[in-house]
Amino acid sequence: MTRFRFSSSRRRWLRQGGALAAVASSGLLAACQKTEASFHSTDVSATNIGEGWSMPDLEGRERSIEDFSGKVVAIFFGFVHCPDICPTTMAELSHVKESLGSDGDRFQTIFVTVDPERDTPEILRAYLDAFDESAIALRGNSEQLANMAQAFKVFYAKVPQSEGNYTMDHSSGLYLFDPDGNVRLYSRYGQSVDNLTADVRTLLAS
């Protein structure tokens, strides 16, 4: 699979996550620190991140957080041709679901493609099934994707490569919603499965 190199500034963005930078710049990081002892991820419950989101799934059905009442929902933006961040994150989310045991049915992964041009419904379904058959993919047109990314303060951009090929730069973290449909946590890329599982368990018990 083709590898690519990010600029140093882009690597810092991907490691830290564009959304976390947005939270810090809005002056909300102090509020996030109040629950630092309770969660391994960053508390973003005081923000409007992801508010009112909706986007079509692979069958064209408009989905929103209301469809997943009673579940902790992980929302992650990525693309099928991603060489490292996306498959690593999807594998980790699959491990979280397994680690939850009987509570695994109350954990829902949602994958939002930032590359709808290449990520067809068939390709996305096969990709998700390799990690978690219960995972849901959201795929919209360019306007729908832009609106969704704006709601979550997510960065994405096409990066041209040789011979007409391209890859995608994108924010690397994920968001967790609690069973009541409220955004609660931002988890940076690289969070351990154990810590992420602990955060999900705490949200399920809340």
NORMO-V821504 format. One line per field, one symbol per residue. burial: b if it has 24 or more other ideal C-beta (glycine too) atoms within 12 Angstrom, else e. A space follows every 50 residues. Layout:
burial->???
This chain:
burial->eeeeeeeeeeeebbebbbbbbbbeeeebeeebeeeeeebbbbbbbebebb eebebbbbeeeebbbeebeebbbbbbbbbbbbebbbeebbbbbbbbbeeb eeebebbbbbbbbbbbeebebeebbebbeebbebbbbbbbeeebbeebbe bbbbbbbeeeeeeeeebbbbbbbbbbbbbebbbbbbbbbebebebbbbbb bbbbee
